[in-house]
Amino acid sequence: MEWLTAPFEVTFVQRALWGGILVSAICALAGTWVVLRGMAFLGDAMSHGLLPGVALAALFGGNLLVGAVASAVVMTAGVTALGRTPRISQDTGIGLLFVGMLSLGVIIVSRSQSFAVDLTGFLFGDVLAVQEQDLFLLGVALLVALTVSVLGHRAFLALTFDPRKARTLGLRPRLAHAVLLALLGLAIVASFHIVGTLLVLGLLIAPPAAALPWAHSVRGVMLLAALVGMAATFGGLLLSWHLSTAAGATVAALAVSLFFLSHLASGLRHRRTSPATPALPKAD
């Protein structure tokens, strides 16, 4: 059993594990709504849209997290504003913001003669470099995400399953959509330092998608997604240690692998019982 426990006797691997656990919980809260509402492209666009803020922060010696938050706010405001423009579809607006923010980030990086911005770290993260202050910030982010999820649960449900009813009940669907975008931005900002922007969707989408066939409620999807993400974190760090592979990429790859295994097992289960397609979780 030494091969199972040896990596986690090292301090920086322990911090990486705790960081991945916290990120898995945050991503489960936001990622469940991303999966249920089919917002994967938006998640991808927002994760890449962090580059300008991160690049400027690195260029002027500022805090990368502050830069990422600033870019996330700009992306959230932009998506919300374009979503209210009747002549532009949501996908078109998201795509334009995606390309625009990414291009701006690359331009900023190209103007840096010292190449101060570590694009590799931004794109792929460095889970093994997690520090104690990072764990504290992740803990705060989790508390904020949990608070938003609890307070906005009813509005998010109505917005996801019956937007017309949300408006009828006075739940202010536009505001709920904006808050949901903010929750998504929080999850991405909290996660990009761990697995990077290219891999963040692995923890944001794969665990909730893996949990979907087995859970019977939205809360059940969130709980199971958090467990899947934590399992991917533990297994990814373990494999990375023994195989000498990139830790963040291994965690994300394992999360995606668990998604395929989950749906394969679900397909076999339903083939034995009935040919019906599993329904979406009920609104709880």
C-alpha atoms as an extended CHARMM CRD file, in Angstrom:
* protein
*
       284  EXT
         1         1  MET       CA              0.0000000000        0.0000000000        0.0000000000  PROA      1               0.0000000000
         2         2  GLU       CA              3.0310000000        2.2650000000        0.0960000000  PROA      2               0.0000000000
         3         3  TRP       CA              2.5520000000        3.1660000000       -3.5720000000  PROA      3               0.0000000000
         4         4  LEU       CA             -0.8970000000        4.5130000000       -2.6290000000  PROA      4               0.0000000000
         5         5  THR       CA              0.1490000000        6.6520000000        0.3230000000  PROA      5               0.0000000000
         6         6  ALA       CA              3.7590000000        7.6100000000       -0.4370000000  PROA      6               0.0000000000
         7         7  PRO       CA              2.9620000000       10.5990000000       -2.7220000000  PROA      7               0.0000000000
         8         8  PHE       CA              0.6660000000       12.1630000000       -0.1290000000  PROA      8               0.0000000000
         9         9  GLU       CA              3.3270000000       12.1390000000        2.5550000000  PROA      9               0.0000000000
        10        10  VAL       CA              4.9870000000       15.0110000000        0.6950000000  PROA      10              0.0000000000
        11        11  THR       CA              3.8030000000       18.4550000000        1.8060000000  PROA      11              0.0000000000
        12        12  PHE       CA              3.3210000000       20.0370000000       -1.6260000000  PROA      12              0.0000000000
        13        13  VAL       CA              1.3110000000       17.0220000000       -2.8260000000  PROA      13              0.0000000000
        14        14  GLN       CA             -0.8920000000       17.3020000000        0.2640000000  PROA      14              0.0000000000
        15        15  ARG       CA             -1.5510000000       20.9530000000       -0.5620000000  PROA      15              0.0000000000
        16        16  ALA       CA             -2.2660000000       19.9900000000       -4.1730000000  PROA      16              0.0000000000
        17        17  LEU       CA             -4.7830000000       17.3880000000       -2.9650000000  PROA      17              0.0000000000
        18        18  TRP       CA             -6.5950000000       19.8540000000       -0.7140000000  PROA      18              0.0000000000
        19        19  GLY       CA             -6.5710000000       22.4400000000       -3.4880000000  PROA      19              0.0000000000
        20        20  GLY       CA             -8.0690000000       19.9500000000       -5.9130000000  PROA      20              0.0000000000
        21        21  ILE       CA            -10.7290000000       18.9310000000       -3.3800000000  PROA      21              0.0000000000
        22        22  LEU       CA            -11.8070000000       22.5410000000       -2.8590000000  PROA      22              0.0000000000
        23        23  VAL       CA            -11.8130000000       23.2340000000       -6.6000000000  PROA      23              0.0000000000
        24        24  SER       CA            -13.8540000000       20.0730000000       -7.2000000000  PROA      24              0.0000000000
        25        25  ALA       CA            -16.5180000000       21.2950000000       -4.7750000000  PROA      25              0.0000000000
        26        26  ILE       CA            -16.6360000000       24.7690000000       -6.3450000000  PROA      26              0.0000000000
        27        27  CYS       CA            -16.7960000000       23.3580000000       -9.8740000000  PROA      27              0.0000000000
        28        28  ALA       CA            -19.5500000000       20.9330000000       -8.8670000000  PROA      28              0.0000000000
        29        29  LEU       CA            -21.7550000000       23.8220000000       -7.7130000000  PROA      29              0.0000000000
        30        30  ALA       CA            -21.2490000000       25.8540000000      -10.8960000000  PROA      30              0.0000000000
        31        31  GLY       CA            -20.6520000000       23.0240000000      -13.3550000000  PROA      31              0.0000000000
        32        32  THR       CA            -23.9690000000       21.3380000000      -12.6420000000  PROA      32              0.0000000000
        33        33  TRP       CA            -25.8420000000       24.3490000000      -14.0080000000  PROA      33              0.0000000000
        34        34  VAL       CA            -23.4110000000       24.5680000000      -16.9400000000  PROA      34              0.0000000000
        35        35  VAL       CA            -24.2100000000       20.9750000000      -17.9060000000  PROA      35              0.0000000000
        36        36  LEU       CA            -27.9650000000       21.2380000000      -17.3330000000  PROA      36              0.0000000000
        37        37  ARG       CA            -28.2420000000       24.4610000000      -19.3380000000  PROA      37              0.0000000000
        38        38  GLY       CA            -25.8320000000       23.4560000000      -22.1170000000  PROA      38              0.0000000000
        39        39  MET       CA            -23.4090000000       26.2910000000      -21.3700000000  PROA      39              0.0000000000
        40        40  ALA       CA            -20.1470000000       24.4360000000      -22.0750000000  PROA      40              0.0000000000
        41        41  PHE       CA            -19.1150000000       26.8370000000      -24.8460000000  PROA      41              0.0000000000
        42        42  LEU       CA            -19.6960000000       29.7550000000      -22.4960000000  PROA      42              0.0000000000
        43        43  GLY       CA            -17.4860000000       28.1170000000      -19.8780000000  PROA      43              0.0000000000
        44        44  ASP       CA            -14.7390000000       27.6150000000      -22.4480000000  PROA      44              0.0000000000
        45        45  ALA       CA            -15.0320000000       31.2270000000      -23.6250000000  PROA      45              0.0000000000
        46        46  MET       CA            -14.9050000000       32.6240000000      -20.0860000000  PROA      46              0.0000000000
        47        47  SER       CA            -11.8770000000       30.5290000000      -19.1530000000  PROA      47              0.0000000000
        48        48  HSD       CA             -9.9050000000       31.7980000000      -22.1610000000  PROA      48              0.0000000000
        49        49  GLY       CA            -11.2240000000       35.3060000000      -21.5850000000  PROA      49              0.0000000000
        50        50  LEU       CA             -9.1450000000       35.5510000000      -18.4090000000  PROA      50              0.0000000000
        51        51  LEU       CA             -5.9380000000       36.0060000000      -20.4280000000  PROA      51              0.0000000000
        52        52  PRO       CA             -5.9850000000       39.8360000000      -20.8060000000  PROA      52              0.0000000000
        53        53  GLY       CA             -6.3670000000       40.4530000000      -17.0890000000  PROA      53              0.0000000000
        54        54  VAL       CA             -3.7730000000       37.8480000000      -16.1460000000  PROA      54              0.0000000000
        55        55  ALA       CA             -1.3620000000       39.1890000000      -18.7770000000  PROA      55              0.0000000000
        56        56  LEU       CA             -1.7250000000       42.7940000000      -17.5850000000  PROA      56              0.0000000000
        57        57  ALA       CA             -1.3140000000       41.7610000000      -13.9510000000  PROA      57              0.0000000000
        58        58  ALA       CA              1.8760000000       39.8390000000      -14.7430000000  PROA      58              0.0000000000
        59        59  LEU       CA              3.1770000000       42.6420000000      -16.9470000000  PROA      59              0.0000000000
        60        60  PHE       CA              2.8480000000       45.2690000000      -14.2070000000  PROA      60              0.0000000000
        61        61  GLY       CA              3.8290000000       43.0040000000      -11.3270000000  PROA      61              0.0000000000
        62        62  GLY       CA              0.3060000000       42.7450000000       -9.9400000000  PROA      62              0.0000000000
        63        63  ASN       CA             -1.6330000000       39.8490000000       -8.4630000000  PROA      63              0.0000000000
        64        64  LEU       CA             -2.6490000000       37.3340000000      -11.1470000000  PROA      64              0.0000000000
        65        65  LEU       CA             -5.8190000000       36.4600000000       -9.2500000000  PROA      65              0.0000000000
        66        66  VAL       CA             -6.9330000000       40.1010000000       -9.2590000000  PROA      66              0.0000000000
        67        67  GLY       CA             -6.2960000000       40.2650000000      -12.9950000000  PROA      67              0.0000000000
        68        68  ALA       CA             -8.2900000000       37.0890000000      -13.5580000000  PROA      68              0.0000000000
        69        69  VAL       CA            -11.1930000000       38.4580000000      -11.5060000000  PROA      69              0.0000000000
        70        70  ALA       CA            -11.1780000000       41.6910000000      -13.5390000000  PROA      70              0.0000000000
        71        71  SER       CA            -11.3440000000       39.7560000000      -16.8130000000  PROA      71              0.0000000000
        72        72  ALA       CA            -14.0980000000       37.5110000000      -15.4480000000  PROA      72              0.0000000000
        73        73  VAL       CA            -16.1460000000       40.5910000000      -14.5230000000  PROA      73              0.0000000000
        74        74  VAL       CA            -15.6880000000       42.0210000000      -18.0230000000  PROA      74              0.0000000000
        75        75  MET       CA            -16.6930000000       38.7080000000      -19.6280000000  PROA      75              0.0000000000
        76        76  THR       CA            -19.7360000000       38.3430000000      -17.3680000000  PROA      76              0.0000000000
        77        77  ALA       CA            -20.8900000000       41.9070000000      -18.0630000000  PROA      77              0.0000000000
        78        78  GLY       CA            -20.2800000000       41.4800000000      -21.7930000000  PROA      78              0.0000000000
        79        79  VAL       CA            -22.1970000000       38.2200000000      -22.0680000000  PROA      79              0.0000000000
        80        80  THR       CA            -25.0750000000       39.6640000000      -20.0350000000  PROA      80              0.0000000000
        81        81  ALA       CA            -25.2450000000       42.8150000000      -22.1750000000  PROA      81              0.0000000000
        82        82  LEU       CA            -25.0380000000       40.9870000000      -25.5050000000  PROA      82              0.0000000000
        83        83  GLY       CA            -27.6480000000       38.4900000000      -24.3060000000  PROA      83              0.0000000000
        84        84  ARG       CA            -30.1360000000       41.3600000000      -24.1210000000  PROA      84              0.0000000000
        85        85  THR       CA            -29.4740000000       42.4030000000      -27.7270000000  PROA      85              0.0000000000
        86        86  PRO       CA            -32.2660000000       40.8610000000      -29.8300000000  PROA      86              0.0000000000
        87        87  ARG       CA            -30.3600000000       41.0290000000      -33.1290000000  PROA      87              0.0000000000
        88        88  ILE       CA            -27.3960000000       39.0150000000      -31.8550000000  PROA      88              0.0000000000
        89        89  SER       CA            -27.7620000000       35.3890000000      -30.7820000000  PROA      89              0.0000000000
        90        90  GLN       CA            -26.1720000000       34.3540000000      -27.5070000000  PROA      90              0.0000000000
        91        91  ASP       CA            -23.7090000000       32.0140000000      -29.2160000000  PROA      91              0.0000000000
        92        92  THR       CA            -22.6010000000       34.7910000000      -31.5660000000  PROA      92              0.0000000000
        93        93  GLY       CA            -22.0400000000       37.2060000000      -28.7110000000  PROA      93              0.0000000000
        94        94  ILE       CA            -20.1020000000       34.6520000000      -26.6810000000  PROA      94              0.0000000000
        95        95  GLY       CA            -17.9720000000       33.7420000000      -29.6880000000  PROA      95              0.0000000000
        96        96  LEU       CA            -17.1260000000       37.3860000000      -30.3880000000  PROA      96              0.0000000000
        97        97  LEU       CA            -16.1680000000       38.0280000000      -26.7620000000  PROA      97              0.0000000000
        98        98  PHE       CA            -14.1430000000       34.8130000000      -26.7340000000  PROA      98              0.0000000000
        99        99  VAL       CA            -12.0740000000       35.7850000000      -29.7780000000  PROA      99              0.0000000000
       100       100  GLY       CA            -11.8100000000       39.4310000000      -28.7550000000  PROA      100             0.0000000000
       101       101  MET       CA            -10.5690000000       38.7820000000      -25.2090000000  PROA      101             0.0000000000
       102       102  LEU       CA             -8.1920000000       36.0250000000      -26.2920000000  PROA      102             0.0000000000
       103       103  SER       CA             -6.7550000000       38.2060000000      -29.0670000000  PROA      103             0.0000000000
       104       104  LEU       CA             -6.3040000000       41.1040000000      -26.6600000000  PROA      104             0.0000000000
       105       105  GLY       CA             -4.4550000000       38.8280000000      -24.2470000000  PROA      105             0.0000000000
       106       106  VAL       CA             -2.1030000000       37.5760000000      -26.9620000000  PROA      106             0.0000000000
       107       107  ILE       CA             -1.4260000000       41.1730000000      -28.0860000000  PROA      107             0.0000000000
       108       108  ILE       CA             -0.5230000000       42.1650000000      -24.5270000000  PROA      108             0.0000000000
       109       109  VAL       CA              1.8040000000       39.1820000000      -24.1970000000  PROA      109             0.0000000000
       110       110  SER       CA              3.4350000000       39.9170000000      -27.5630000000  PROA      110             0.0000000000
       111       111  ARG       CA              4.2460000000       43.4730000000      -26.4130000000  PROA      111             0.0000000000
       112       112  SER       CA              6.2340000000       42.1400000000      -23.4740000000  PROA      112             0.0000000000
       113       113  GLN       CA              9.8900000000       41.9550000000      -24.4430000000  PROA      113             0.0000000000
       114       114  SER       CA             10.6980000000       40.0430000000      -21.2630000000  PROA      114             0.0000000000
       115       115  PHE       CA              7.8840000000       37.5120000000      -21.8170000000  PROA      115             0.0000000000
       116       116  ALA       CA              6.8740000000       38.0420000000      -18.1880000000  PROA      116             0.0000000000
       117       117  VAL       CA              3.6210000000       36.1950000000      -18.6840000000  PROA      117             0.0000000000
       118       118  ASP       CA              4.0170000000       32.4640000000      -18.2580000000  PROA      118             0.0000000000
       119       119  LEU       CA              1.5330000000       31.2150000000      -20.8320000000  PROA      119             0.0000000000
       120       120  THR       CA              2.2680000000       27.6070000000      -19.9930000000  PROA      120             0.0000000000
       121       121  GLY       CA              1.2600000000       28.1440000000      -16.3840000000  PROA      121             0.0000000000
       122       122  PHE       CA             -1.8300000000       30.0750000000      -17.4610000000  PROA      122             0.0000000000
       123       123  LEU       CA             -2.9530000000       27.4550000000      -19.9720000000  PROA      123             0.0000000000
       124       124  PHE       CA             -2.1140000000       24.3040000000      -17.9990000000  PROA      124             0.0000000000
       125       125  GLY       CA             -1.8470000000       25.4460000000      -14.3800000000  PROA      125             0.0000000000
       126       126  ASP       CA              0.4720000000       24.0870000000      -11.7060000000  PROA      126             0.0000000000
       127       127  VAL       CA             -1.4280000000       22.1420000000       -9.0960000000  PROA      127             0.0000000000
       128       128  LEU       CA              1.8010000000       21.1740000000       -7.3220000000  PROA      128             0.0000000000
       129       129  ALA       CA              2.5990000000       24.8440000000       -6.6810000000  PROA      129             0.0000000000
       130       130  VAL       CA             -0.4740000000       25.4380000000       -4.4870000000  PROA      130             0.0000000000
       131       131  GLN       CA              0.4110000000       27.3880000000       -1.3370000000  PROA      131             0.0000000000
       132       132  GLU       CA             -1.3730000000       27.7440000000        1.9890000000  PROA      132             0.0000000000
       133       133  GLN       CA             -2.7350000000       31.1770000000        1.0220000000  PROA      133             0.0000000000
       134       134  ASP       CA             -4.1820000000       29.6110000000       -2.1260000000  PROA      134             0.0000000000
       135       135  LEU       CA             -6.0420000000       27.0890000000        0.0250000000  PROA      135             0.0000000000
       136       136  PHE       CA             -7.4300000000       29.9370000000        2.1320000000  PROA      136             0.0000000000
       137       137  LEU       CA             -8.6670000000       31.7890000000       -0.9700000000  PROA      137             0.0000000000
       138       138  LEU       CA            -10.1850000000       28.5930000000       -2.3370000000  PROA      138             0.0000000000
       139       139  GLY       CA            -11.9710000000       28.0580000000        0.9760000000  PROA      139             0.0000000000
       140       140  VAL       CA            -13.4160000000       31.5810000000        0.7960000000  PROA      140             0.0000000000
       141       141  ALA       CA            -14.4310000000       31.0120000000       -2.8380000000  PROA      141             0.0000000000
       142       142  LEU       CA            -16.1850000000       27.7850000000       -1.8400000000  PROA      142             0.0000000000
       143       143  LEU       CA            -18.1450000000       29.5610000000        0.8930000000  PROA      143             0.0000000000
       144       144  VAL       CA            -19.2020000000       32.2760000000       -1.5760000000  PROA      144             0.0000000000
       145       145  ALA       CA            -20.1760000000       29.6950000000       -4.2170000000  PROA      145             0.0000000000
       146       146  LEU       CA            -22.1420000000       27.6830000000       -1.6580000000  PROA      146             0.0000000000
       147       147  THR       CA            -23.9660000000       30.7950000000       -0.4170000000  PROA      147             0.0000000000
       148       148  VAL       CA            -24.8600000000       31.8800000000       -3.9570000000  PROA      148             0.0000000000
       149       149  SER       CA            -25.9940000000       28.3480000000       -4.8250000000  PROA      149             0.0000000000
       150       150  VAL       CA            -28.2550000000       28.0840000000       -1.7790000000  PROA      150             0.0000000000
       151       151  LEU       CA            -29.7840000000       31.5520000000       -2.1010000000  PROA      151             0.0000000000
       152       152  GLY       CA            -30.2190000000       31.3250000000       -5.8620000000  PROA      152             0.0000000000
       153       153  HSD       CA            -31.2310000000       27.6510000000       -6.0920000000  PROA      153             0.0000000000
       154       154  ARG       CA            -34.9410000000       28.3040000000       -6.7030000000  PROA      154             0.0000000000
       155       155  ALA       CA            -34.2860000000       30.9580000000       -9.3340000000  PROA      155             0.0000000000
       156       156  PHE       CA            -31.6310000000       28.8210000000      -11.0550000000  PROA      156             0.0000000000
       157       157  LEU       CA            -34.0360000000       25.8780000000      -11.1600000000  PROA      157             0.0000000000
       158       158  ALA       CA            -36.8200000000       27.9170000000      -12.7280000000  PROA      158             0.0000000000
       159       159  LEU       CA            -34.3870000000       29.4770000000      -15.1970000000  PROA      159             0.0000000000
       160       160  THR       CA            -33.0860000000       26.0370000000      -16.2170000000  PROA      160             0.0000000000
       161       161  PHE       CA            -36.3150000000       24.0670000000      -16.5030000000  PROA      161             0.0000000000
       162       162  ASP       CA            -39.0040000000       26.7020000000      -17.1460000000  PROA      162             0.0000000000
       163       163  PRO       CA            -37.7950000000       30.2640000000      -17.9250000000  PROA      163             0.0000000000
       164       164  ARG       CA            -41.3670000000       31.4620000000      -18.5920000000  PROA      164             0.0000000000
       165       165  LYS       CA            -42.4760000000       30.3280000000      -15.1690000000  PROA      165             0.0000000000
       166       166  ALA       CA            -39.4740000000       32.0670000000      -13.6280000000  PROA      166             0.0000000000
       167       167  ARG       CA            -40.7000000000       35.3580000000      -15.0460000000  PROA      167             0.0000000000
       168       168  THR       CA            -44.2770000000       34.6420000000      -13.9530000000  PROA      168             0.0000000000
       169       169  LEU       CA            -43.1450000000       33.9120000000      -10.3900000000  PROA      169             0.0000000000
       170       170  GLY       CA            -41.2160000000       37.1690000000      -10.2760000000  PROA      170             0.0000000000
       171       171  LEU       CA            -37.8440000000       35.4400000000       -9.9560000000  PROA      171             0.0000000000
       172       172  ARG       CA            -36.1610000000       37.9340000000      -12.3250000000  PROA      172             0.0000000000
       173       173  PRO       CA            -34.5990000000       35.4870000000      -14.8030000000  PROA      173             0.0000000000
       174       174  ARG       CA            -32.2040000000       38.0930000000      -16.2420000000  PROA      174             0.0000000000
       175       175  LEU       CA            -30.7510000000       38.7770000000      -12.8130000000  PROA      175             0.0000000000
       176       176  ALA       CA            -30.6090000000       35.0370000000      -12.0970000000  PROA      176             0.0000000000
       177       177  HSD       CA            -28.7450000000       34.5110000000      -15.3740000000  PROA      177             0.0000000000
       178       178  ALA       CA            -26.2500000000       37.2460000000      -14.4790000000  PROA      178             0.0000000000
       179       179  VAL       CA            -25.6800000000       35.7470000000      -11.0190000000  PROA      179             0.0000000000
       180       180  LEU       CA            -25.2340000000       32.3120000000      -12.5740000000  PROA      180             0.0000000000
       181       181  LEU       CA            -22.6010000000       33.7660000000      -14.9190000000  PROA      181             0.0000000000
       182       182  ALA       CA            -20.8650000000       35.2730000000      -11.8900000000  PROA      182             0.0000000000
       183       183  LEU       CA            -20.8950000000       31.8650000000      -10.1910000000  PROA      183             0.0000000000
       184       184  LEU       CA            -19.3640000000       30.3330000000      -13.3110000000  PROA      184             0.0000000000
       185       185  GLY       CA            -16.7240000000       33.0600000000      -13.3850000000  PROA      185             0.0000000000
       186       186  LEU       CA            -15.9000000000       32.4090000000       -9.7320000000  PROA      186             0.0000000000
       187       187  ALA       CA            -15.3980000000       28.7030000000      -10.4000000000  PROA      187             0.0000000000
       188       188  ILE       CA            -13.1350000000       29.3920000000      -13.3860000000  PROA      188             0.0000000000
       189       189  VAL       CA            -11.0460000000       32.0090000000      -11.5650000000  PROA      189             0.0000000000
       190       190  ALA       CA            -10.6590000000       29.6840000000       -8.5850000000  PROA      190             0.0000000000
       191       191  SER       CA             -9.6680000000       26.7690000000      -10.8130000000  PROA      191             0.0000000000
       192       192  PHE       CA             -7.3560000000       28.2560000000      -13.4400000000  PROA      192             0.0000000000
       193       193  HSD       CA             -4.3660000000       28.3870000000      -11.0730000000  PROA      193             0.0000000000
       194       194  ILE       CA             -4.8420000000       24.6900000000      -10.3130000000  PROA      194             0.0000000000
       195       195  VAL       CA             -5.3830000000       23.1350000000      -13.7480000000  PROA      195             0.0000000000
       196       196  GLY       CA             -5.1100000000       26.0950000000      -16.1330000000  PROA      196             0.0000000000
       197       197  THR       CA             -7.6690000000       27.5490000000      -18.5000000000  PROA      197             0.0000000000
       198       198  LEU       CA             -7.3350000000       24.8310000000      -21.1560000000  PROA      198             0.0000000000
       199       199  LEU       CA             -8.0460000000       22.1040000000      -18.6150000000  PROA      199             0.0000000000
       200       200  VAL       CA            -10.5200000000       23.8540000000      -16.3180000000  PROA      200             0.0000000000
       201       201  LEU       CA            -13.4800000000       22.4730000000      -18.2570000000  PROA      201             0.0000000000
       202       202  GLY       CA            -12.2880000000       18.9980000000      -17.2780000000  PROA      202             0.0000000000
       203       203  LEU       CA            -13.2650000000       19.6580000000      -13.6650000000  PROA      203             0.0000000000
       204       204  LEU       CA            -16.1040000000       22.0270000000      -14.4890000000  PROA      204             0.0000000000
       205       205  ILE       CA            -18.0310000000       19.8010000000      -16.9050000000  PROA      205             0.0000000000
       206       206  ALA       CA            -16.8150000000       16.1980000000      -16.7010000000  PROA      206             0.0000000000
       207       207  PRO       CA            -17.8120000000       15.4480000000      -13.0500000000  PROA      207             0.0000000000
       208       208  PRO       CA            -21.3780000000       16.8450000000      -13.3220000000  PROA      208             0.0000000000
       209       209  ALA       CA            -21.8180000000       15.1190000000      -16.6950000000  PROA      209             0.0000000000
       210       210  ALA       CA            -20.5730000000       11.8690000000      -15.1510000000  PROA      210             0.0000000000
       211       211  ALA       CA            -23.0000000000       12.2620000000      -12.2360000000  PROA      211             0.0000000000
       212       212  LEU       CA            -26.0200000000       13.0630000000      -14.3880000000  PROA      212             0.0000000000
       213       213  PRO       CA            -27.1080000000        9.4630000000      -15.2060000000  PROA      213             0.0000000000
       214       214  TRP       CA            -26.9370000000        8.3990000000      -11.5480000000  PROA      214             0.0000000000
       215       215  ALA       CA            -28.5010000000       11.2950000000       -9.6480000000  PROA      215             0.0000000000
       216       216  HSD       CA            -32.2210000000       11.9560000000       -9.2970000000  PROA      216             0.0000000000
       217       217  SER       CA            -32.0820000000       15.6330000000       -8.3150000000  PROA      217             0.0000000000
       218       218  VAL       CA            -29.9790000000       18.6980000000       -8.9910000000  PROA      218             0.0000000000
       219       219  ARG       CA            -28.5490000000       18.5800000000       -5.4840000000  PROA      219             0.0000000000
       220       220  GLY       CA            -27.7080000000       14.9260000000       -6.0530000000  PROA      220             0.0000000000
       221       221  VAL       CA            -25.8190000000       15.8240000000       -9.2320000000  PROA      221             0.0000000000
       222       222  MET       CA            -23.8390000000       18.4600000000       -7.3300000000  PROA      222             0.0000000000
       223       223  LEU       CA            -22.9200000000       16.0920000000       -4.5130000000  PROA      223             0.0000000000
       224       224  LEU       CA            -21.9430000000       13.2340000000       -6.7930000000  PROA      224             0.0000000000
       225       225  ALA       CA            -20.0490000000       15.6140000000       -9.1020000000  PROA      225             0.0000000000
       226       226  ALA       CA            -18.0030000000       16.8540000000       -6.1590000000  PROA      226             0.0000000000
       227       227  LEU       CA            -17.1300000000       13.2590000000       -5.2390000000  PROA      227             0.0000000000
       228       228  VAL       CA            -16.1560000000       12.4480000000       -8.8390000000  PROA      228             0.0000000000
       229       229  GLY       CA            -13.9650000000       15.5490000000       -8.9950000000  PROA      229             0.0000000000
       230       230  MET       CA            -12.2830000000       14.6370000000       -5.7200000000  PROA      230             0.0000000000
       231       231  ALA       CA            -11.6790000000       11.0970000000       -6.9420000000  PROA      231             0.0000000000
       232       232  ALA       CA            -10.1690000000       12.4790000000      -10.1610000000  PROA      232             0.0000000000
       233       233  THR       CA             -7.9260000000       14.7550000000       -8.1070000000  PROA      233             0.0000000000
       234       234  PHE       CA             -6.6880000000       11.9480000000       -5.8690000000  PROA      234             0.0000000000
       235       235  GLY       CA             -6.2330000000        9.4890000000       -8.7320000000  PROA      235             0.0000000000
       236       236  GLY       CA             -4.6710000000       12.0910000000      -11.0270000000  PROA      236             0.0000000000
       237       237  LEU       CA             -2.0830000000       13.1240000000       -8.4510000000  PROA      237             0.0000000000
       238       238  LEU       CA             -1.3100000000        9.4830000000       -7.7260000000  PROA      238             0.0000000000
       239       239  LEU       CA             -0.8420000000        8.6170000000      -11.4070000000  PROA      239             0.0000000000
       240       240  SER       CA              1.1430000000       11.7800000000      -12.0110000000  PROA      240             0.0000000000
       241       241  TRP       CA              3.5370000000       10.8960000000       -9.1920000000  PROA      241             0.0000000000
       242       242  HSD       CA              4.2140000000        7.3490000000      -10.4010000000  PROA      242             0.0000000000
       243       243  LEU       CA              4.1520000000        8.0550000000      -14.1550000000  PROA      243             0.0000000000
       244       244  SER       CA              5.9800000000       11.4070000000      -14.0060000000  PROA      244             0.0000000000
       245       245  THR       CA              3.2660000000       13.1920000000      -15.9890000000  PROA      245             0.0000000000
       246       246  ALA       CA              1.8750000000       16.7280000000      -15.7040000000  PROA      246             0.0000000000
       247       247  ALA       CA             -0.2870000000       16.7600000000      -12.5910000000  PROA      247             0.0000000000
       248       248  GLY       CA             -3.0230000000       19.1720000000      -13.7090000000  PROA      248             0.0000000000
       249       249  ALA       CA             -3.4260000000       17.5250000000      -17.0990000000  PROA      249             0.0000000000
       250       250  THR       CA             -3.5520000000       14.0660000000      -15.4920000000  PROA      250             0.0000000000
       251       251  VAL       CA             -6.3010000000       15.1920000000      -13.0940000000  PROA      251             0.0000000000
       252       252  ALA       CA             -8.3580000000       16.6550000000      -15.9500000000  PROA      252             0.0000000000
       253       253  ALA       CA             -7.8060000000       13.5950000000      -18.1680000000  PROA      253             0.0000000000
       254       254  LEU       CA             -8.9120000000       11.2640000000      -15.3880000000  PROA      254             0.0000000000
       255       255  ALA       CA            -12.0460000000       13.3660000000      -14.8170000000  PROA      255             0.0000000000
       256       256  VAL       CA            -12.9330000000       13.0300000000      -18.5110000000  PROA      256             0.0000000000
       257       257  SER       CA            -12.1800000000        9.2870000000      -18.3600000000  PROA      257             0.0000000000
       258       258  LEU       CA            -14.5560000000        8.9210000000      -15.4020000000  PROA      258             0.0000000000
       259       259  PHE       CA            -17.2290000000       10.6380000000      -17.4980000000  PROA      259             0.0000000000
       260       260  PHE       CA            -16.8870000000        8.0690000000      -20.2750000000  PROA      260             0.0000000000
       261       261  LEU       CA            -16.8150000000        5.1830000000      -17.7810000000  PROA      261             0.0000000000
       262       262  SER       CA            -19.9240000000        6.5530000000      -16.0630000000  PROA      262             0.0000000000
       263       263  HSD       CA            -21.9100000000        6.7910000000      -19.2740000000  PROA      263             0.0000000000
       264       264  LEU       CA            -20.6840000000        3.3930000000      -20.4400000000  PROA      264             0.0000000000
       265       265  ALA       CA            -21.8410000000        1.8270000000      -17.1660000000  PROA      265             0.0000000000
       266       266  SER       CA            -25.1190000000        3.7350000000      -17.3700000000  PROA      266             0.0000000000
       267       267  GLY       CA            -25.6930000000        2.5190000000      -20.9280000000  PROA      267             0.0000000000
       268       268  LEU       CA            -25.0840000000       -1.0920000000      -19.8920000000  PROA      268             0.0000000000
       269       269  ARG       CA            -27.4300000000       -0.7090000000      -16.9350000000  PROA      269             0.0000000000
       270       270  HSD       CA            -30.2640000000        0.6890000000      -19.0390000000  PROA      270             0.0000000000
       271       271  ARG       CA            -29.7030000000       -1.8810000000      -21.7660000000  PROA      271             0.0000000000
       272       272  ARG       CA            -30.3590000000       -4.5920000000      -19.1870000000  PROA      272             0.0000000000
       273       273  THR       CA            -33.4380000000       -2.9120000000      -17.7430000000  PROA      273             0.0000000000
       274       274  SER       CA            -35.0770000000       -0.8870000000      -20.5070000000  PROA      274             0.0000000000
       275       275  PRO       CA            -34.1270000000        0.9190000000      -23.7090000000  PROA      275             0.0000000000
       276       276  ALA       CA            -35.4130000000        4.2400000000      -22.4090000000  PROA      276             0.0000000000
       277       277  THR       CA            -33.0670000000        7.2090000000      -22.1980000000  PROA      277             0.0000000000
       278       278  PRO       CA            -32.4410000000        8.4180000000      -18.6430000000  PROA      278             0.0000000000
       279       279  ALA       CA            -34.2990000000       11.6290000000      -17.8680000000  PROA      279             0.0000000000
       280       280  LEU       CA            -32.8380000000       14.8370000000      -16.5460000000  PROA      280             0.0000000000
       281       281  PRO       CA            -32.7730000000       15.1470000000      -12.7540000000  PROA      281             0.0000000000
       282       282  LYS       CA            -35.9740000000       16.4720000000      -11.2830000000  PROA      282             0.0000000000
       283       283  ALA       CA            -36.2660000000       20.0390000000      -10.0990000000  PROA      283             0.0000000000
       284       284  ASP       CA            -35.8570000000       19.8360000000       -6.3350000000  PROA      284             0.0000000000
